[in-house]
Amino acid sequence: MHASANRLQRVPNPGPSPAPEPKPCPSPGPNPAPATTKRTHNTTFPAIFAFGDSILDTGNNDYILTLIKANFLPYGMNFPDKVPTGRFCNGKIPSDFIADYIGVKPVVPAYLRPGLTQEDLLTGSAIPMSKQLTYFQEYIEKVKGFVGKEKAEHIISKGLAIVVAGSDDLANTYYGEHLEEFLYDIDTYTSFMASSAASFAMQLYESGARKIGFIGVSPIGCIPIQRTTRGGLKRKCADELNFAAQLFNSKLSTSLNELAKTMKNTTLVYIDIYSSFNDMIQNPKKYGFDEIDRGCCGTGLLELAKYMGVKEIVPAYLDPKIQPNDLLTGVSFASGGAGYNPTTSEAANAIPMLDQLTYFQDYIEKVNRLVRQEKSQYKLAGLEKTNQLISKGVAIVVGGSNDLIITYFGSGAQRLKNDIDSYTTIIADSAASFVLQLYGYGARRIGVIGTPPLGCVPSQRLKKKKICNEELNYASQLFNSKLLLILGQLSKTLPNSTFVYLDIYTIISQMLETPAAYGFEETKKPCCKTGLLSAGALCKKSTSKICPNTSSYLFWDAEYLGVKPIVPAYFDPNVQLEDLLTGVSFASGGSGYYHLTPKISRVKSMLEQLTYFQRYIARVKRLVGEEKTDQLLAKGLSVVVAGSNDLAITYYGHGAQLLKDDIHYFTSKMANSAASFVMQLYEYGARQIAVLGTPPLGCVPILRTLKGGLRRECAQDINYASQLFNVKLSNILDQLAKNLPNSNLIYIDIYSAFSHILENSADYGFEEIKRGCCGTGFVEAGPLCNRFTTFVCSNVSAYMFWDTVLAFGDSILDTGNNNLLMTVSRGNFLPYGRDFPHRIPTGRFGNGRVLSDLVASGLGVKDLLPAFRSPFLKNSELATGVCFASGGSGLDKFTASIQGVIWVQDQSLYDLGARKFAILGTLPLGCLPGARQITGNLICLPNVNYGARVYNDKVANLVNQYNQRLPNGKFVYIDMYNSLLEVINNPSQYGFTTAKPCCCSVMTPIPCLRSGSHVFWDFAHPSEKAYKTVLPKILSTIQSNLA
């Protein structure tokens, strides 16, 4: 989590106790900091050591293989010389400010920085927590080599060890991934976190640290990303996360208090940042902030290190440019994305806390060697000086946010094992264990930062009114309270130690509630990128829009990943080399898993798309070589969306399959086909695979028209079919994931997301959910939606559906492959593409960008995914991905043959090397405008939606099976059915006017004027705004399971 705090709380005075209900717990805030603070003349701390997550990471992630990095502009835009150093912020971070304030040095280098100097080792550097301890041990050895054992021990014992963790444990691991949430309640989990923190402190102590500070979790329920995803319409703080943070903080404080009693000659302190941040969130103007709900573009405003007089900037320990003086004044071992829960760091590919301790040990050795070489500055020699440095230095620990957001609430796996109370107990115990290990390494001054209000970060504020996710905030508070308690207990057991819990939850909560008091104008959106789902790779100088006044934004970024805004079609003749390397779309509108579906639509079948994927692999190999190609396939994300056309066209439309098979048998065949497709992707090298389920197809405008009766209600039978398929798809993917080694296979439920949008359309900015934006909005799609026969709605964003063609998993992803095919399933003419860049009809089945583009953009690969069959496809596009999708295709080969398009099953993705698969389920086909028009009453067709549900269930099951059977691949099912159905049922909640008629219709001479007011563009395809509405959940599922 990325924010700021400035309140320190000693462990003997515990912070907030576990809250009985998930509400932010504000406390009197600190007085506003003076405009300028003179640097303290340091006579106490010779070095500073930082452990934890992105709050303290000064660049270590730059030197490890992970997507969680910040070594590019606009990160660092306010850093000296405007250099992006890997710090998750626009400038300096807490470890830098602390080092500067206590007089060690202005910047703490990353320990893993290759150029780390002897001076850096002697003054400290910043690093899953176990790895950080490993680095710490390595650091100690390095210091011993520089200055000798005595002097190194002096540095370690006198240096300040700061531990900040817990936020990621709560926000990412517990509330993010959800697995821990299912395994433990929040009380148990926060106890686990606190115990881990205590163990970490013990290991620091054993390593020689004698001055250790543990920073508690801030009100993580109030950070922009949690507000966006969990804060509802008003993007309020996620009280559940805040409660978890408080619970962890209390346990951490107690644990540290107890631990401090057992540590001789150690100062172990707990730093309460929850209260400080809560006060800032509630009274931002008092602190000079204008915005508390949005991030400016970085990791937040937790800058307090400069006021301690050590140094202005804390370098990353892994920074190759780190200097010897940095070692003596402190470095950072923190790693963005790390958490107390080892699963959190593994999911983010960050440095585990235990590994950070290892780096700390390595750091101590470096200091020992450095001190031995030093003859003039220190009277003590060798190990003694190193121990003094470690014990007198300040160790800062930040964690818990990723554990909650990513691991618990993100992936969902943890939620199956623990409730939030148990999970926060676990991560609080882990935090305590971490502190114990720091104590064991010699750290005696340890500050632990709690988690902030995670539910209030921009990316967590999903709905129109941008309300904070109170569930996440509750978890943060719960974790913080437990962390505070366990640190208090720990401090009592660790002699000669000072533990400080830093409550950033309260600080940020107060900023969020009264941003003007702190000088903020914006608290719900980040400064960088879109203001809602921007972070990491999404926040780039080349593609991001940076707010003009960074100081007015409480949040820099929104804690989200990105690849590129538009995914080009693989057949696009204009596809570039870069597109090949960052992803393209092979999808074909109208395709499906069932072999007859692409035949009916005359589009590219799924197997044909696999064939193009093989060609793509061959092209990329020629460009970058086999080794890099294999790495690209294994690390790249494969998104699979199909099933909607199988149900809407092949089963309920064509009618032949309806006579042959019941819906249960048909959806089972679809799910098995999806599993086979994923298997082939895995065999081709893909390891990160996300499979989207089908949306509530019965609510698509065309199916409302055809099967929804006079009122054009959603076709419930089709919605049921979608749900049935989704369940089977999810189950089979789960089973598959267990058998595919080294794979990440996830199922993405878009049925629920669309269902929620349909039920609360206004909350998402939609005004229309029953009609498409194109034409009458009832039956128009493909050639029926054109500039000569239809009108387009004036506000596309108000329409949930761009058109009403059955375009989910085929034409949903098709970016132009059908343009050169002898098929009527095309979209390469106006008004298609009227909201696309330069208003060009590219063959995409919508008014603008389609889902493949948005996913590629959301993941930060590239803006557009080119079509593979495009005659203008450039070699440069191959390396970043292309599109093989074919509108009108399906899993049934007959579907593709009927429409003359590419059959889905014509390729074996897994056999070709694909290892990351995202498989999309079908939409609520019965709610498409064309389906509604059949009955004339604009209601969804229940039998069509039923078929979609049946199919989605089978595909979901298949994805589960693939995850089990293909351990080398990663598969995820994406539920499009429920996501879209939510929008269809509640268009006004999502900013739409209607979800029944589509914008482009043959019933009217021109398309609707405002395409944004319609959920559907034509009779079967959602509008670009509808795609964007369900996109956050898709990206979250992909990020949590395939990253």
N, C-alpha and C positions, 0 to 999 in steps of 0.2 A: 504494500500500500504506500502511496506517495503523498504525504502531507507534512505539516509542520507542527511543532509543539515547543513549549518553553517552560514547563512546570516540572520541577523535581520534587519527589516525595520520598522521605526516608522510610525504610521498611518498618521501623517500630510503630509508625503511625499509618496503619493500613488504610487503603482507599475505600471505595464503595464496596459494600458487601453484595453478594449475589442478589440481583433484583428479583422480586416475586413475579414480575411481569415484564414483557419486553418493551420498556420505555427508556429513552435516554435519561441519564441521571446527571443533570448539570450541577455544578458546584461553583461557588464564588470564584471568579476568574482572576488571574494575575493582573497587575497593573500593566498598561501598555509599555512595551519595551522602549527605551529612549531611542531617539533617532540614530544616534551614534554611540557606540560603546568602545571605550578604549581597551586595547588588548592588555590582559593581565600579565604582569611580570611573573613568570612561572618559577616557583621555588619548590613546588610540591611534586609535580608529575613529570618525570623525564620522558615519558612516552605514552602513547594512546593506542589501544588495540580495539578494533571494532568487529563484532560478530553479528550475524543475523541475515536480514533480507535486503531488499532494494533500498530501504531507508538509509542504510549505512554503506551500501555497495559503492565503492568509488572507482569501479572499473574492472573487477575480477571477472565478470561475465564476458568481458571482451576476449578473454583468453581461454574460454571453454566452449564446447559445442552446444549451443543453446540458442533458441529464438528470442529469449528474454534479454535483450541488449538495448543500450541507449547510447551507442557510440556514433551517433549521427545527428546532424542538425535537424530540428531546432533545439534538441537537447544541448545544454551547455551554452545557449545563446547569451546568458548573463554571467557565464563563467569567465575568469580572466582570459583575455585574448579571444573570447568567444569560441572556445575549443570544446567540442563534444568529447568528454573523457570517459563515458560509460556510466556517469552518474545519472540516476533516474530523476532528473530535475533540470530546470532551466539554468541553475547556478550551482552553488555549493550545497552540500547536504549536512545533516546533523554531525556526522563524524568530523567533518572539516571544521565546523563552527566550534565544536567542543574542544578540539585540539588547539584551535586558535585562541580561544578564550582562556584556557588554562596555561597558555604560554609555551606549548610544545612546538608547534609549527603551523603555518597557515593552511596547509593542505595535507590530508592523509592519503598516501598512495595506495593503490591496489597491490596486494601481496604478490599476485600472479603476474604483475607487469614485468616484462622481460628486463627492462632497464632499471630495476629497483636498485638504488645505491645503498652503500653501507650506512650513510646518514639516515636514509629512510628506515632501514632495519632498526637502527638504534632509537628512533623516535616513534616507531610503530607504523603499521599498515592495515587496510581493510579487507573477509571471504564469506544439499542436505546437511546440517549443523555438524555432523560427524566429520565431514570433509574439512570444515573450517577448523576444527580442533586438530585435525591432521596437519593442516597448513601451519597452525600455530606451533605445533611441536617442531615442524620443519623450520619455522621462523626462529624458534629458540636456538636450535642447533646452528643456524646461520649466524645469529648474533654472537653465540659463543665462539664461533670461528673468527669473528671480526675483533671482538674486544676481550675475549677470554671468559671463562666460566663465572668468575666472581663478579665481573662487571655486568655480564649478561643477566645474572640472577638479580643484580641490583636494578637493572632496567625493567625486568619483568615484574619484580615485586613492587617497585615504586611506580611503575606505569599504570595507567588507567585502562581497565578492560571494560568495554561497553558491549552489552548484549541486547540486541533488539530482535525479537522474534515473537511469534504468536499470532500476528495479524494474518499471515498467509495460512497458518494452520487452521484458523477459524474461517476466514473468507474463502480460501481456495480449497483446502483439503476437506474441511467439515461441511461447510455450506456450499462450496463450489462443486467438488467432485461427488459429494453426497454419499459416498461409500461409507465413510466413517460415521455419517449421521445415521445410517441404518444400523451400524454396529454398536454405537454408543449413544447415550443421551449426552446432552451438552455438559452436564455436571461431571460425568465420568471422563469425557474427552478433555475438558479443561483441566481436570486433575492429572490426566496423562501428560498434558502439555506442561503443566507446572512441575511435575516430577521430572520431565525431560530437561526443563530449564535448570532445576536444582542439580541434576546429574551433570549438566554442562558446566555449571558453576564449580562443582566439585573437581571436574577435570581441569578447569582453568587453575584452580587452587593447587592441584597436584603438579601442574606445569610450572608453578612458581608465582602466578599472579596473586597479588594480595590486595589490590584495590579494584573491585569489580562493581560495576553498575548495571543493573538490569532495567531496561525500559519496558514498561507495561504496554499493553495493547491500547490503542486509541479508540475512540468511538467509531469503529470501522463500519458500522451501519450507516454512517453519515457521509462516507466518501462518495464522490460522484458516481463511480461505477455501480455501487450498491444502491444508490438512490435511483439510478436509471433502471436497473434490472429488478429491484425489489421494492422500490418506494411508491409504486402506484402512480396515479395520474399526477399527484402533486410532488412526486419525487421526494417524499419525506425520508427521514432517516429510517434505516431498517432496525427497528427496536430489538428484534431477536438477536441480530448480530451484535448490537451494542450491549445487550445483556450478557451475551457469551463473552464479550471482551471484558466486561466488568467482573464476571465470574472468574475468568482466567486471571485477571489482574489481582483479585483478592487472594486467590490460591497461590499465585506467584509470590506475592508479597509475604504471605504467611510462610511459604516454603523457604524463601530466602532468609526470613527472620530466624527460623529454626536452624537453617544451615549455618548462619553466621555465628551461632553459639558454639559450633563445633570446629570452627576454623580459627586457629591461633594467629595472632598478628595480622589479621585480615579485616579489611573494611568492605563489607558487602552491602550494597544499598539497592533499594528498589525505587525506580523513578516513575512517578505517576504522571503520565502524559494524557491519560483519559480525561481527567478533570480539566486540565489546561486546554486541550483541544475542544472539549465540550463547551467550555466558556467562550472560546473563540468562535465556535459555530453559532452559539446563541447570541454573541455580542461581537460580530466581526468588525463593526465600525470602531469599536474601542481599541482594536488592534491594527487599524488601518487597512482592513480588507473590505473590498466591495462585493466579492463573490465567494460564496461558500458551497454552493451546490454544483459548481462546474470547475473542472480543472483547467489550468492555463495551457498545459501541454506536457507536464512532466510527472514527477513522482509526488508532488505535494510541497508543503511548506513546513517541514520539520527542522528547519535550520536553527540550531541553538549551539552548535559546537564552537562557533567563532567567539562566543562570549566567555569561554573558559580559558582563553589565553594560551593555548598550546600551539596551534597553527591554524591558518585560515582554511586550508583544504586538506582533507585526509585522503591520501593516495590509496589506490587498490593494491593489495599485497601481490596480486598476480601481474601487476603492471610491469612490463619489461624495462620501463624507464625509471623505475623507482630508485631513489638514491639512498646511500647509507644513513644519511641524517634522518630520512623518513622512518627508518627502522627504529631509530632511537626516540623519535617523537610520536610514533604511532602510525599504524596503517589499518586498512579495512580488509577484513576477511569475508565480509558480507557478500551475498550472492542474490541478485534479484530473482524472485520466484521461489526462494528457499522457505522452509518452514520447520517447525519442531517435529511435525510428522514426516518421517522419511518418504512417505508416498507423495507428499507435496513437492519435494525437491525432485523426485524421480519424474513426476508428471511434467514439471517445468524444465527438466534437464538442467537444473541449477546445482550449485555446490551444496550438498547436505550439511547440516549443522555440525555433525560429527567430523566431516571432512574439513570443515572450517577450523575445528579444533586441531586437526592434524596439521593444517597449515600454520596454526598458532605455535604448535610445538616446533615446527620447522623454523618459524620466525625466531623463536627463542634461541635456537641453535645458531642462527645467523647473527643474532645480537651478541651471543657469547663470543663468536669468532671476531666480531667487529670490536667489541670492548677489549678483547685481548690485544688487538692491534693499536687501540687508542692509548696514548701515554700521558697526555697532558690534561685532559678535561676531567678525568675521574681519578679519585684517589683509590677507590676500590678497584679490584681487578677481576677479570674473568666472570665466572659463574655468579659470584656474589653480586656484581654490578647488574648482571642480567636479571637476577631474581629481584633485585631492588626495583629495576625498571618495570618489570611485570607487575609487581605488587603495588607499586606506587602509581602506575598508569591506570587509566580509566578504560574499562572494557564495556562497550555498549552492545546490547543485544536487542535486535528487533525481529519479531516473528509473530506468526499467528494469523495474519491477514490472508496470506496465500493458503494456509491450511483450511481456513473457513471458506473463502470464496471459490478457490479452484478445487481443492480436494473434497471438501464436504458438500458444498452447494453446487459446484460446477459439474463434476462428473456423475455425482449421485451414488457412486458405489459405497462411499462411507456412510451415507444416510441409510443404506440397507443394513448396515452392521450396527450402527450406534445412533442413539438420539443425540441431540445437540448438547445436552448436559454431560453425557458420558464422553462425547468427543472433545469438548472443551477441557474436561478433566484430563484426558489423555495428553492433549497438547500442552496444557499447563504443567503437567508432570514432566513432559519432555523438556520444557523450558527450564524447569528446576534442575533436571539432569544435566542440561547444557551448562547452567551456571556452576553446578558442582564440579564439572570437568574443568571449567575455566579456573575455578578455585584450586583444583588439583594441580593445574599447570603454573600456579603462582599468582594469578590475578586476585587482587583483594579489593578492588574498587570496581564494582560492576553495576551498570545501569541497564535495566530492562525496560524497554518501551512496550506498552500495551498496544492493542489494536485500535484503530480509529473506527468511527461509525461507517463500516463498510457498505451498508445499504444505501448510503447517500452519494457514492461516487457516481460520476456521470453515466458510465456504461450499465450501472444497475438500475438507473431510472429509465425504465422502458416506456412507460406510458406517456400520453400527451402532456399531462400536468406535471410529469417528472417528480413523482413522489418517491421518497426514500424507501428502500426495501427494509421494512421494520424487522422482518425475520432475520436478516443478516445483521442488523444492528443489535438485535437481542443476543445473537450468538457472540458478537464482539464484546458486549457488556458481560456476558456470562464468562467468557474466557478471561477477560480482564480481571474480573473479581476473583476468579480462581488463581490467576497468575499472581495477583497482589497477595492473596493469602499464603500461597505456597512459598513465595519469595520471603514473606515475613517469617514463616516457619524456618526457612532455609537459613536466613541471616542469624537466627538464634543458635544454630548448630555449627556455624563456621566462624571460628575465632579470628579476630584481627581482620575482619572483612567488613566492607560497607556495601550493602545492597541498596540500590535505589530503583524504585518502580516509577516509570514516567507515564503518566496518564494523558495520552493524547486524545483519547475518546472524548473526554469532557471538553477539552480545548476546541477540537474540531466541531463538536456538537454545538458549542456556544457560538462559534463562527457561523455555523449553518443557520442558527436561529436568528442571529443578529449580525449579518455580514457587514452592514454599514458601519457598525461600531468598530470593526477591525479594518476598515478601509476596503472591503471587497464589494464588488457590484454583482458578481456572478458566482453562484455556488452550485448550480445544478448542471452546468456544462463545463467541459474543459476548455482551456485556451487553444489547444492544438487540435487540428482536424475538424471533424463535424461537430464537436462539442458534446457528443453522446457516447460514441463507441470508439474513441481514439486513444491509442496507447501503443507503446513498443514500436513495431514496424509500421503501424498506421501513421504515426506521428513523424513525418519526414519533411525536410525542408523543401524537397522537390514537389511533393504532393499535398502538403498540409497547408491549411490556412491558419495562421497564428494570430491570436488576438492582439490588437495594437498595444494594449496596456496590460502587461503580464501581472503587474502588482494588483490589479483589480479582480483577478481570478483566484479563487481559493485553491482550485485544482489545476494542475498543469496539463495532464492528460487524463484519460478515462479508464486507464488500465485495460486496454484491449489490444489484440494483435491485428495485423493487417498485411496483406500481400500486394494487391493491386485493385483499383476500383472497377475495372472492366476485364472480363475474361473473353478473349477473342475466339471465334470459331476456328477449328483446326483447318477447315477448308477455305478460310478467308484468304484471298490472294495477297492481302496487305499485311498478313501476320509477320511479325518481326522475329529475329533471333532471340531477343530478350523475352518475347512472349513464350517461346518454346521452353525457355529455362524457368519461367515463373508460372507456367500453366496455361493450357488452352482447353477448349470444350470440344468433346467428341459427341456430345448429346445431339439427338435429332428429334425435333418436335413431332409428336405423334407416335413415337416408338414406345416399347414396353418390354417387360420380361417375357411375356408369352409370345411364342414364335409367330402367331397369326397377326398380332397387333400391328407391327410395322408393315406387313403386307397390305392390310386394310388401308392404312394411311399412306402407303407408298413412300415410306421414309427409311432411314438407315436403322437396321436392326441392332440389337445390343452386341451380337456377335460380330457384325460388320464394324461396329465401333471399336471392338477389340482388335480387329484387323488393322484399323487405322492407328490404334494405339501401338501396335507392333511396328508399323511404319514410322510412327513418331519416335519410338525408341531408337530405331535404326538411324534416323536423321540426327537425333541428339548425340548418338555415339560418334557419328562422323564429325560432329561439331566440337565436342568436348572430351571425347574418349570414353572408353567403357567404364573405367573406375568412377569418374564423375557422374556418368549417366546412372550407374547403379546407386550411387549416393543420392542423386536427385530423385530417383524413383522411390527409394526407401524413406527419404525424409519428406518428400512431397506429399500433398494431400490429394487423395482420389475421392471424389464425391460422386455418388451414384444416386440418381433420381429416376425412378420408373414405377410403373404399376397403375398409374391413373388411366392411361390409355387402354391398358389391358382390361380394366374394369368398365370404363365408360364407353369405349369403342367396341372392343372385341366381345366382351361378355354381355353388357346391357344394350349396346348399340347394334352390333351386327346380329346378335340373337342366336347364332349357330351354337356357340359355346353354352349358352343358357339352356339349350335343349339337350346338350350332351352331358354337362356336369352341373352338380349343385354348387352353390357359392363356396362351400367349405372345401370341396375337392379342388375347385379352380384356384382359389387363393393359395392352397397348399402347393399346387404346381407353380404358381407365380413365385412363391417364397423359395421353393427349391431352385427355380431358375435364377433368382437373385443370388442365392448362395453359390450356385455354380459360377455365376459371373464374378462374384467376389473372389472365389477360389482361383480363378484364372488371373485376376488382377494380382493376387498374391504371388502366383507362380511367375508372373512377369517382373516381379520385384517390388511391387507396391506394398508398403507396410502401414501406412496411415490411411485408413479407409473409413469414410463416413457414409452411411446409407440412410437416406431420408425416407420416411414412411409416406404414405399418401395422405393428403389433406381431406377434409370433409367434402368429398367430390359431389355429394348430393346437393351442396349449396352453391355450386358453380352456376352462373347465370343460365347457361344453355340447358343444364339439367333441371334447374328450377322451372324453366320454360317447358321442357318436354315432359317432366315427371312430377312437377310440383303443384299441379292443379291450378285452379283459378287464382289462388293467392300466391302462386309461385313460391311455395314453401320449399324448404330443403327436402330432397329426396332421401328419406330416412333409410330405405333399403340399400341405397348406394352408399350412404354414410356408414351403415353397418358393415357393408362389404369392405369399405376402406379400413375401418377399425379392425375387422377380422384379419385382413391381410397384414396390417401393422403389427398386431400382436404376434402373428406367426413369423413375420419378418424379424421382429425384435428377438424372439426366442431362438430362432435358428442362427441369427448372428451371434448371440451370446454363446451358443454351443460351438459355433465355428471358431470364435475367438480363442477358445481354450485349446484348440488344436493347431493354431498357427503361431509358431514361435516368433518372438521379436516383432509382433504385429500389434497394432492399436486399431481395433475394429469397434466402431460405435454406431449405434442406431439413433437417429435424430427424429424426435417426435414432433412433426409439424402439424399433425391433426389437432392436437390440443392447442397449439399456438393459434392456428387459424380459427379454431372453434371459439377461442376466447376473443379473438378480434371480431368475429361475426356477432358474438353476444354483446360486445362492448365496443362497437366500431367507432363511436365518437371519442372514446378514450385514446384511440390510435390515430385520430385525425381523419377518419373516413366518414363520408356522408352517405354513400351509396354502397350497399353490399349485395343487392339482388340483381343489379343490372351491370353490364359491362360498360366501359367508357365509350366504346366505338359503336356508332349507330344507335339502334334502339336499345342495345344492351341485352337483348334476349337471345338471339341466335347467331349473331355475326362472328365470324372468325375466318382467318385465312383470306381467300379471295373475296369473301362476302364483306369483309371490312376493308374498304378501299376509298380513295379520295373522290371517286366518281359516284358511288352509290350510297355512301354513308357520311355521317358527320361524327366528329370526335368531341367528347365532353371537354368543356373549356378548362376545367381544373382536374387534371389526371390524378393528382394526389388525393382528391376527395373520393375517388372511385377505388374500391378494393380490388376490382378485377379490371385489367386492361381490355381483355376480350373474353369470349366465352368458348374458344376452342379448347379441347381437352389437352392442356399443354403442361403437364406436370411430370417431369422425369424424361422428357423427350423434347417436345417443343419448348418446354420450360428452359432447357439448357441449350437448345439449338441456336447457334449464333450465325447461321448462314449456310450450313451444309446442304440444305435442300434447294438452294438457288439453282444448282446445275442439274438437278434431277428432274425426270419427267413425272412430276407429281403436282397435284393441286395444293398440296400442303406447303405453302410458301407464305412468306411475309416480307418479300423484297419490293414492296410498292407502298406508296403513301395511301392512307395516313399512318401505316406502320412506321415506326421510327421518328414520329414527329417530335418527340421529346428526347431523341437520341442526339448526341453531339453533332452539330451542324445539320440537324433535322434530316438525316440520311436513312432511308429504309435499307437495312443491311441483311434482311432475311430473318431477323429476330422476331419472334411472335409476340410483339408487344409494342407499346408506345415509346419505350426507351430501352434501357439495359434489361437483360434477363437475369435469371438467378445465377447462372454460371459466371456472368460478369461480376455480379454483386459479391458472390462468395470469393472470387479471386481478388477483388478489390478489398473486401473486408479482411482477407488474410494477408494483404500486402504484397501479392505477387505482381499483378499488373492490372491496369484499368479495364481492358477488354480482352476476352478470350477469343482468339480467331478461330474460324472454321477450318478444319483440316482440308476439306475439298475446295477451299477457295483458291482460284487460280492466282490470286495475289499474295498467297501465303509466302512470307519470307523465312529464310533459314534462321534468321535471328529470333524468330518467334518460337521455334521448336524447343529450344532449351527451357523456355519458361511456360510451356504448355499450350495446347490447342484443343479445339472442340471437335469431337467425332459424333456428337449427338445429331439425330435426324428427326425432325418434327413429324409426328404421325407414326413413329415406330413403336415397337413393343416387344415384350419377351416372346410372345407367340409369333413365330415366323410368318404365319398367315396374315397377321396384322400389317407387317411391313410390306408384304407382297401385294396386298390389296391397294395400298396407297403408293406403292412404288418408291419406298424409302429404304434407308439402311436398317437392317435387322439388328436388334440389340445384341443377340447372342452370337454374332459372327466373329467375335474375338474372345480370346481367353486372356483376360487381363492379368490374372495371377500367374499364369504360365509365362507371360511375357515379362514378368518381373515386378509388376505393381504390388505394393505392400501396404498402402494406406488407402482405404476405401470408405467413402461416404455414400451410403445407399439411401436415396430418398424414396419414401413411400408415396402412394397416390394421394391426390387431393380429394376433398369431399365432392366427388364427381356429380352427385345428385343435386348439388347447389350451383352448378355452373349455369350461367344465363340460358344457354341452349337447352339444357335439361329442364329448367323451370318452364321454358316456353312450351314444352310439349303439352302440359296440362292446361296452360293458359292462365293459371292463377298465381304464377311466379313463386310457387312453393318448391322446396327442395324435394327431390325424389328419394324416398327412404330406401327403396330397394337398391338403387344405384350406390348410395352412400354405404349401405350395408356391404355390398360387394367390395367397395374400396376398403372398408375396415377389415373384412376377412382377409383380403390380399395383404394389407399392411401388417396384420398380425403374423401372417406366415413369413413375410419378408423379415420382420423383426426377429422371429425365431431363427430364421436362417442365418441372419447376421450373428446371432449368439453362437450358433453352431460353428460358423466359420472362425470366430474368435477362439474357439476351443480346438478346432481341428487344424487350424493354420497359425501356429504360434509366431511365425515370422512375419505375419501380416497384421495390420490393424484395421478393423472393420467397425463401422458405426452406422446405425440405422437412423435416418432423419425423418421424423414424423411431420410431414407436411399437412396431413389431414387435419389434425386437431388445431394446428397453428392457424391455418387458413379458415377453418370453420369458426374459430373464435372471432375472426375479423368479419366474416360473413354475417354472423349472428348479432354482432355489435358494431356496425360500420361507423356510427357516429362517435363511438369511443376512440376510434383510431383515425378520425379525421375524414371519414368518407360520408358522402350523402346517401349512397345506395349501394347495395351488393347484389341486387336482383337483375336489373337490366344492365347491359354492358354499354360502354361508351361508343363503340363502333358497331353499328347494326345495319342490317339490310332493310329494316323497317323504317328507317329515317334517311333522308337524303344526305345528310352530313353527320360526321361524328359529333359527340358531345363537345362542348366548348372547353370544359374543365375536366380533363381526364383524371386529375387527382381526386375528383369527387366520387369516382366510381371504383369499386373494388375490382371489377373486371373490365378489361379493355375490349375484348370481343367475346363471343359466346362461350369461350372456354379458357381464356388466358387471363391471369391476373395482371393488373397494371403494375408499372414499375414501383409505384408507391406501396402497393400491396406486398410485393416481394421484399421491399425494404422493411416493411412492418414486421414480417416474420423472420427477417434475416438475423437479428441479434441472437435469437435462440439457436438458429442453425450454426452460426459462428461459434457460439458458446459450446455447443455440443462437439463441434469439430475440434475446437481448441482444447477442450478438456480431455478428449479421448484420442486425438490423433497427433497432437503436438509432440 
